Amino acid sequence: MFKHIKSDIRAVFDNDPAARSWFEVVFTYAGLHAIWGHRLAHYFFKRHFYTLARIVSQFSRFMTGVEIHPGAVIGNRLFIDHGMGIVIGETCEIGDDVIIYQGVTLGGTGKEKGKRHPTIGNNVVIGSGAKVLGSFRIGDNSNIGSNAVVLREVPNNSTVVGNPGRVVKRNGERVSDRLDHTKMPDPLVDSLRFLQKEIEEIREQLGGTEDKQKAEQRRLESQQYIGDYEI
């Protein structure tokens, strides 16, 4: 356990430009404390002192806001930045040089036995609020965007965004242009447009005597209302 302490501290300086001194990092970085607490809990867990391991884990959770099950396997130089709200499940495996931001969940999708949590490769960055749920692998050198919900395996060197998560870049090249976060669909606006179209069709079928100019004016006003809502 102690051989990891130096590399854990080094990971903070490598990934956080706000880190100023060794003393500050050791005594004020909750993410670092959570990792050290887990290493102690995992030591007891591997030797079948399960209750003691959970006690250490719960104390670390209370002090840091980061919940890591004692059974999780963590590699070298994990960096947890602003770690409040992070949850890491029992059968999760995390590789080397991984960065995890606050609000991340590495969890399961049910009550199945055995391996039920994700395996995170090396050099992976998982953004704030991301959820990685299920027993699959996140490939090496991949990036998981903030608030992404990942439910399937991610290849190496990929970027994943959205809910559900989609691979939008692989090996530095864009995979798909279908997911544009500046033009996300709005179900309410789509419903209003559908209703407007239905009303116009019903009016045509009824063959009303309304003046066409007034009908056109009302249609333009409706479109303007929907446009205002979109803004």
C-alpha positions as CSV (number, residue, x, y, z in Angstrom):
1,M,0.0,0.0,0.0
2,F,2.7,2.5,0.9
3,K,4.5,2.1,-2.4
4,H,1.5,3.9,-4.1
5,I,1.6,7.0,-1.8
6,K,4.3,8.8,-3.6
7,S,2.8,8.2,-7.1
8,D,-0.6,9.2,-5.8
9,I,0.8,12.6,-4.7
10,R,2.7,13.0,-8.0
11,A,-0.6,12.4,-9.9
12,V,-2.1,15.4,-8.1
13,F,0.7,17.7,-9.2
14,D,0.6,16.3,-12.8
15,N,-3.2,17.0,-13.2
16,D,-4.1,19.9,-11.0
17,P,-2.4,23.3,-11.7
18,A,-3.8,24.6,-8.4
19,A,-1.6,22.3,-6.3
20,R,1.0,24.5,-4.7
21,S,2.9,22.4,-2.2
22,W,3.4,18.9,-0.9
23,F,2.0,19.9,2.5
24,E,-1.2,21.3,0.9
25,V,-1.8,18.3,-1.2
26,V,-1.4,15.8,1.6
27,F,-3.6,17.5,4.1
28,T,-6.3,19.2,2.0
29,Y,-7.1,17.0,-1.0
30,A,-10.1,14.9,-0.3
31,G,-9.8,12.9,-3.4
32,L,-6.3,11.8,-2.4
33,H,-7.6,10.9,1.1
34,A,-10.4,8.8,-0.5
35,I,-7.8,6.9,-2.5
36,W,-5.7,6.2,0.5
37,G,-8.7,5.2,2.5
38,H,-9.7,2.8,-0.2
39,R,-6.2,1.3,-0.4
40,L,-6.4,0.5,3.3
41,A,-9.9,-0.9,3.0
42,H,-8.9,-3.0,0.0
43,Y,-6.0,-4.4,2.0
44,F,-8.4,-5.7,4.6
45,F,-11.0,-6.8,2.0
46,K,-8.4,-9.1,0.2
47,R,-7.7,-10.7,3.6
48,H,-11.4,-11.4,4.2
49,F,-11.8,-8.9,7.0
50,Y,-14.9,-7.7,5.2
51,T,-16.6,-5.9,8.1
52,L,-13.4,-4.0,9.0
53,A,-13.0,-3.1,5.3
54,R,-16.5,-1.7,5.2
55,I,-15.9,0.3,8.4
56,V,-12.8,1.9,6.9
57,S,-14.7,2.5,3.6
58,Q,-17.7,4.2,5.4
59,F,-15.4,6.4,7.5
60,S,-13.6,7.5,4.3
61,R,-17.0,8.2,2.6
62,F,-18.1,10.3,5.6
63,M,-14.9,12.3,5.6
64,T,-14.4,12.8,1.8
65,G,-17.9,12.4,0.1
66,V,-16.3,9.7,-2.1
67,E,-17.8,6.2,-1.9
68,I,-15.5,3.4,-3.1
69,H,-16.4,-0.2,-2.3
70,P,-13.5,-2.0,-0.6
71,G,-13.6,-4.7,-3.4
72,A,-12.9,-2.3,-6.2
73,V,-9.5,-2.6,-7.8
74,I,-7.7,0.7,-8.4
75,G,-4.5,1.1,-10.4
76,N,-1.6,3.6,-10.1
77,R,-1.9,7.4,-10.1
78,L,-5.7,7.7,-10.0
79,F,-6.6,11.4,-9.7
80,I,-10.0,12.3,-8.2
81,D,-10.7,16.0,-8.7
82,H,-13.4,17.7,-6.6
83,G,-14.6,14.2,-5.8
84,M,-17.8,14.8,-3.9
85,G,-20.6,12.4,-4.9
86,I,-18.4,9.8,-6.7
87,V,-19.6,6.2,-6.3
88,I,-17.4,3.2,-7.4
89,G,-18.9,-0.3,-7.2
90,E,-17.5,-3.5,-5.8
91,T,-16.4,-5.2,-9.0
92,C,-15.1,-2.1,-10.7
93,E,-11.6,-2.1,-12.0
94,I,-9.7,1.1,-12.8
95,G,-6.4,1.2,-14.7
96,D,-3.5,3.5,-14.4
97,D,-3.4,7.3,-14.9
98,V,-7.2,7.7,-14.8
99,I,-8.9,11.1,-14.0
100,I,-12.4,11.2,-12.4
101,Y,-14.3,14.3,-11.7
102,Q,-17.1,14.9,-9.2
103,G,-20.5,13.2,-9.4
104,V,-19.3,10.2,-11.4
105,T,-20.9,6.8,-10.9
106,L,-19.2,3.6,-11.9
107,G,-22.0,1.2,-11.1
108,G,-24.1,-1.8,-12.1
109,T,-27.5,-2.1,-13.7
110,G,-29.2,-4.8,-11.5
111,K,-28.8,-7.4,-8.8
112,E,-26.8,-9.9,-10.9
113,K,-23.9,-11.8,-9.2
114,G,-20.3,-11.7,-10.3
115,K,-18.7,-9.0,-12.4
116,R,-21.4,-6.3,-12.7
117,H,-19.4,-3.0,-12.7
118,P,-17.3,-1.5,-15.5
119,T,-13.6,-1.9,-16.2
120,I,-11.8,1.4,-16.9
121,G,-8.7,1.3,-19.1
122,N,-5.5,3.3,-18.8
123,N,-5.4,7.1,-19.4
124,V,-9.2,7.6,-19.3
125,V,-10.8,10.8,-18.3
126,I,-14.4,10.7,-16.9
127,G,-16.2,14.0,-16.8
128,S,-18.4,15.5,-14.1
129,G,-21.7,13.7,-13.5
130,A,-21.0,10.9,-16.0
131,K,-22.6,7.5,-15.3
132,V,-20.9,4.3,-16.5
133,L,-23.3,1.4,-15.7
134,G,-22.7,-2.2,-16.4
135,S,-20.1,-4.9,-16.8
136,F,-18.1,-3.7,-19.9
137,R,-14.8,-2.0,-20.7
138,I,-13.9,1.6,-21.3
139,G,-11.0,1.5,-23.7
140,D,-7.6,3.1,-23.1
141,N,-7.0,6.8,-23.8
142,S,-10.8,7.5,-23.9
143,N,-12.8,10.5,-22.7
144,I,-16.2,10.3,-21.2
145,G,-18.0,13.7,-21.4
146,S,-19.8,15.4,-18.5
147,N,-23.2,13.9,-17.7
148,A,-22.8,11.2,-20.3
149,V,-24.6,7.9,-19.5
150,V,-22.5,5.0,-20.9
151,L,-24.3,1.6,-21.1
152,R,-22.0,-0.2,-23.6
153,E,-18.4,-0.9,-24.3
154,V,-16.2,1.9,-25.5
155,P,-13.3,1.3,-27.9
156,N,-9.8,2.6,-27.3
157,N,-9.0,6.2,-28.1
158,S,-12.7,7.3,-28.2
159,T,-14.8,10.2,-27.0
160,V,-18.3,9.6,-25.7
161,V,-21.0,12.1,-25.0
162,G,-24.8,12.2,-24.5
163,N,-27.5,10.2,-22.9
164,P,-27.4,7.4,-23.9
165,G,-23.7,7.8,-24.5
166,R,-22.5,7.8,-28.2
167,V,-19.0,7.6,-29.5
168,V,-18.5,10.8,-31.5
169,K,-14.7,10.6,-32.0
170,R,-12.4,7.7,-32.5
171,N,-8.6,7.9,-33.0
172,G,-9.0,11.7,-33.3
173,E,-11.6,11.5,-36.1
174,R,-15.3,12.4,-35.9
175,V,-17.4,9.3,-36.1
176,S,-20.9,10.9,-36.4
177,D,-22.4,14.3,-36.8
178,R,-25.8,13.2,-35.6
179,L,-25.3,14.4,-32.0
180,D,-25.0,18.2,-31.9
181,H,-25.3,19.6,-28.3
182,T,-26.1,23.0,-29.7
183,K,-29.2,21.7,-31.4
184,M,-30.7,19.2,-29.0
185,P,-34.3,18.1,-29.7
186,D,-37.1,19.7,-27.7
187,P,-40.1,17.2,-27.3
188,L,-42.5,20.0,-26.3
189,V,-41.8,22.1,-29.3
190,D,-42.1,19.1,-31.6
191,S,-45.5,18.3,-30.0
192,L,-46.7,21.8,-30.6
193,R,-45.7,21.7,-34.2
194,F,-47.4,18.3,-34.7
195,L,-50.6,19.7,-33.1
196,Q,-50.5,22.8,-35.3
197,K,-50.2,20.6,-38.4
198,E,-53.1,18.4,-37.3
199,I,-55.4,21.5,-36.7
200,E,-54.6,22.9,-40.1
201,E,-55.5,19.5,-41.7
202,I,-58.8,19.3,-39.8
203,R,-59.7,22.8,-40.9
204,E,-59.0,22.0,-44.5
205,Q,-61.2,18.8,-44.2
206,L,-64.1,20.7,-42.7
207,G,-63.9,23.2,-45.5
208,G,-64.5,26.2,-43.4
209,T,-65.3,29.6,-44.9
210,E,-62.7,31.4,-42.9
211,D,-60.8,34.0,-44.9
212,K,-57.5,32.6,-46.1
213,Q,-55.6,35.8,-45.1
214,K,-56.8,35.5,-41.5
215,A,-55.9,31.8,-41.4
216,E,-52.4,32.6,-42.7
217,Q,-52.0,35.3,-40.1
218,R,-53.0,32.9,-37.3
219,R,-50.5,30.3,-38.6
220,L,-47.7,32.9,-38.6
221,E,-48.6,33.9,-35.0
222,S,-48.5,30.3,-33.9
223,Q,-45.1,29.8,-35.5
224,Q,-43.8,33.0,-33.8
225,Y,-45.0,31.6,-30.5
226,I,-43.2,28.4,-31.0
227,G,-40.1,30.3,-32.1
228,D,-40.2,32.4,-28.9
229,Y,-40.4,29.3,-26.8
230,E,-37.4,27.8,-28.5
231,I,-35.3,30.8,-27.7
